Amino acid sequence: MTAKNLQEVLDAAGNTVELLRNSQLGAYIYPVVAAEFTNWQREQRAWRDTAVLFDQSHHMVNLFIKGPDALKLISDTAINSVANFPVNMAKQYVPTTAAGNVIGDGILFHEEEDEFTFVGRAPAANWLMFHGETGGYNVEIVKDDRSPSRPNGKQVTRKLWRFQIQGPRAWEVIEKVNGGPVEQLKFFRMATMNVGNKTVRTLRHGMAGAPGLELWGPYEDYDDIRETILEAGEEFGLEPVGSRAYSSNTLESGWIPSPLPAIYDGEAERPYREWLPANGYEATNALAGSFVSDDITDYYTNPWDLGYGSFVKFDHDFIGRDALENLDHSRQRKKVTFAWNADDLGEIMTSLLDVEGPGYQFFNLPNANYGSSNFDEVKDAAGKVVGLSMFTGYSANERRGLSLGTVDPDVEIGTELTLTWGEPDGGSKKTTVQPHKQKDVRVVVSPVPYAVTARTEYREGGGWRSQYA
């Protein structure tokens, strides 16, 4: 019998962890955009030294939410407060389950009265759609799904193009494109600017650690907008960033992109699992890494684990509120960067040349993640697991391997721990895994964001980005 929904997939599998660990989906793909325009190291350095054009047009869901209950839907499902959420402002949206565990996140744009656009990965978008359709809300929701991971030569279109201009010279590019000065609004405030003969919407951002803008508009204008920005930015050293380097930016800025959506157990979430398709993100999500537990809940994270504790506001009722109120917030894990030992990473790299044995799990550059949700165990000197590494890669700006992850609250910045790279027993059956042996890697617990520029420039935005500033 063919499964009709996620719940039936889980029932047939019996063991959720083994189902996800052996998913054939592989790593999360950033589709359509060319892998490199020059080379990934040059593109990484440009967001620190000059300016870059990030192309975000294809890898995220657009969810258009409209109606008199749109704000109520958001308030009922988000840990964030919407008490101050006027038109022309954006917020990071973080929903949790009834048990207080994170489903995902994304950005909500308040574009017009009673009109919002969610931009992000599938888990949070699906959660909004489910509650919007089944919760009795007076809303209309239109989904513009992300582009196919492998379009196989077929034409791909979206409703919107979406770019970011970032880097220390970004504002010079922006003002040349606009044809005059552009006001530097507060972080996550929205306005408009000119690009050629078009007026486009903008969001004040700072993803690369310096003032920048996100811009968007109708997809049919994609080519003209992109060419206009690149031409204007040439004198300032603007580089278009390919999909290979793009995903590694978060290692420096500090956002963990792919927590496992915490929806695989719990009676409160059963109707949601019965609503989700049998072949969707949640059913095919590939779980990867050295941390292996038979209990799927051991892979769940709460807002404090991910650095979102300051987002939690108890000025409104929301799903998961009771559970989060009952947590001892001071004893939750905290988000950190793990800085990898260069010699240990070098051994992993050179094992590709080992003709005698299987070597270590390969470390792709600059994004080394080989699952959609990644969990490598991190141990203290006594061998106790005190944290998890959840997103791993290499920064040409920092000249080292870095991981984003979470550790026990009493682990201090500067502590050396041991991260286990690679999966046990030669590896799972994922398509992104070759037979390998595991490698213990020395890592130093470091601030997040790791880049000093990002920690300093993000101070005005508050939240997790400025906690170490």
Disulfide bonds with the S-S distance in Angstrom:
none
